Amino acid sequence: MQSLRPSHSIKSLRGFQFVRYYRSRGLSAMNPTSDHSSPSDSHGKHPRKLIFAPGDIQAPSPDEKPTPTKTSAAAPAPVSRLAGESLRSETSTPNSVSEDRVVSHAARAHQFVTNPPLTVSQMHPTNPLHQFNTWFHDTRLPPSSAPETCTLATASLPSGRVSARVVYLKELDERGWVVYSNWGSREGKGAQVFGGQEDGDGVLSAMPVPGEGMPQGNKWAALTFLWSGVERQVRIEGLIEPLSREESELYWQTRERGSQIGGWASWQSKVLWSAEPDSLVERRRKSLAQDVCPRSEIPGDVNETDIDDGRALLEQRVRDMEERFKDAEKIPLPPFWGGVRLVPESVEFWQGRRSRLHDRFRYVRVPSDGDLYKWRVERLSP
Ligand SMILES: Cc1cc2nc3c(=O)[nH]c(=O)nc-3n(C[C@H](O)[C@H](O)[C@H](O)COP(=O)(O)O)c2cc1C
C-alpha cells in the first residue's frame, strides 16, 4: 500500500488587476457598473455579474490599445503562471465598453502550453493505477500544491441528485483510490453511498464491513484531480467499497488526538443552527439599535450578531468527547468513520494543449479470463 504525502494548507490566490483597472477609470470595483445609468439587478433581464471570466482576462492598462483575438495559427504569447495569477479579478461587472475591450484582449483565452504533446507511448501500457502514480509523483508538483486534493462526487437514489466535495486522497494501492471520512450522517454522502439504518439521532450507526452484505445505496462515484500547475486532470469513475475496520483503524491511529476527538464530536453535515430568510437582517438591525449592552462593552473580537449560530453546540460536543475519552490512551475508531476505496471502472488522463485541442486518454476496464480484468485504452476527442 502506498502512503501519500501529508496534507498541506491551501494557498489562496487572488489578484487585484481588475480592481485597479476600474479604479483607474473612477469606477467602484464592488459596483463597476456605477457609471451606467441603469445597472441591471438580479431580477432584471441581465443579472449583475459578480465574477467575469476570472483568470482568463488581462485587463488592458489605461493607455493600451486592445488587440483583436487571434484565431490563426500564430497564437498569442502564453501568459505565464505568475502573470496569470496577478490577472485574477476580485470582482467585476464590466459595462459594455469595458466588456468589449476585455473580451477582445489577446490574453482573453488562457492557453495550455506547459506540456509537450501526450501520446499513447507515454501511457502505461496495462495499468491506469501505475499511470496515476507516475503523474502524482511528477517532480513539478510541489507538496505545497497539495496534489492529493481531489473532488469526490456521489449521487442520491432514486432522485439522481448529485453532490460533490473536496477530500484528500490518503492511499493508492493496486485496487483503487482511498479516502477517509465520516459516513454517519443522513445529510451527507454516507446515506447516498451506504443508505442503511439510522439510530434516533439520524446517524447511520456503523459503516458496513466488507463481506458482510452491503446495505442499499448508490456505490457509483467519481473522483477528480486537478493539477493546474502542470495542466493535468485525472478523472476516475467506479464503485465505492468500504475498507476493512483494521485498515481504517491503521490510518485513524495516525491522526492527531484533536482530530480524533473532532471525528467523534462531529455529526458531519447535520444542521447545527439555521436562520429563516431575512431573519438575520432583522436581528442585525436590532443588535445595532439595542441599548441594553452598549456597543463599547462588546469585546472587539466578538460580533454580537453571530454569537448564537450553533458553534457552541459543536464545542460542547467536543468537551463531551474529551471527557468521554479522558482516560483513554488510544481513542478508538468511531463506527461511523473510516476509509472507502474507489475501485475504478474507467480512468481518464487529460493534458491541456493550445487552442483547447487537449490530449485525453481513457482506460476502460474490460472483463478478462476468470476474475481478472484488463484495460482498453482510448483517445478521446477534446
Ligand atoms: C482541502 C479540503 C480537504 C478536505 N478533506 C476531507 C477529507 O479528506 N475527508 C472528509 O471527510 N472531508 C474533507 N473535507 C471536507 C469535505 O469537503 C466535506 O465538507 C465533508 O466531507 C462533508 O461532506 P458531505 O456533507 O458530503 O458528507 C475537505 C475539505 C477541503 C476544502
The ligand as a MOL file (V3000), in Angstrom:
LIG
                    3D

  0  0  0     0  0            999 V3000
M  V30 BEGIN CTAB
M  V30 COUNTS 31 33 0 0 0
M  V30 BEGIN ATOM
M  V30 1 C -8.9630 20.8830 1.1030 0
M  V30 2 C -10.0490 20.0780 1.7450 0
M  V30 3 C -9.8000 18.7820 2.1290 0
M  V30 4 C -10.7870 18.0310 2.7160 0
M  V30 5 N -10.5260 16.7400 3.0270 0
M  V30 6 C -11.5040 15.9820 3.5370 0
M  V30 7 C -11.2790 14.5890 3.7690 0
M  V30 8 O -10.2090 14.0240 3.4890 0
M  V30 9 N -12.3090 13.8640 4.3060 0
M  V30 10 C -13.5210 14.4400 4.5830 0
M  V30 11 O -14.4050 13.7450 5.0670 0
M  V30 12 N -13.7630 15.7340 4.3500 0
M  V30 13 C -12.7990 16.5190 3.8280 0
M  V30 14 N -13.0490 17.8380 3.5720 0
M  V30 15 C -14.4070 18.3680 3.8700 0
M  V30 16 C -15.3750 17.9310 2.7620 0
M  V30 17 O -15.1980 18.7570 1.6290 0
M  V30 18 C -16.8630 17.9630 3.1890 0
M  V30 19 O -17.1750 19.2060 3.7480 0
M  V30 20 C -17.2200 16.8750 4.1900 0
M  V30 21 O -16.6450 15.6400 3.8210 0
M  V30 22 C -18.7410 16.7200 4.2960 0
M  V30 23 O -19.2520 16.2510 3.1060 0
M  V30 24 P -20.7100 15.5910 2.9760 0
M  V30 25 O -21.6750 16.5800 3.5480 0
M  V30 26 O -20.9270 15.3790 1.5320 0
M  V30 27 O -20.6810 14.3060 3.7530 0
M  V30 28 C -12.0770 18.6050 2.9660 0
M  V30 29 C -12.3240 19.9010 2.5520 0
M  V30 30 C -11.3340 20.6250 1.9480 0
M  V30 31 C -11.6530 22.0260 1.4900 0
M  V30 END ATOM
M  V30 BEGIN BOND
M  V30 1 1 1 2
M  V30 2 1 2 3
M  V30 3 2 2 30
M  V30 4 2 3 4
M  V30 5 1 4 5
M  V30 6 1 4 28
M  V30 7 2 5 6
M  V30 8 1 6 7
M  V30 9 1 6 13
M  V30 10 2 7 8
M  V30 11 1 7 9
M  V30 12 1 9 10
M  V30 13 2 10 11
M  V30 14 1 10 12
M  V30 15 2 12 13
M  V30 16 1 13 14
M  V30 17 1 14 15
M  V30 18 1 14 28
M  V30 19 1 15 16
M  V30 20 1 16 17
M  V30 21 1 16 18
M  V30 22 1 18 19
M  V30 23 1 18 20
M  V30 24 1 20 21
M  V30 25 1 20 22
M  V30 26 1 22 23
M  V30 27 1 23 24
M  V30 28 2 24 25
M  V30 29 1 24 26
M  V30 30 1 24 27
M  V30 31 2 28 29
M  V30 32 1 29 30
M  V30 33 1 30 31
M  V30 END BOND
M  V30 END CTAB
M  END
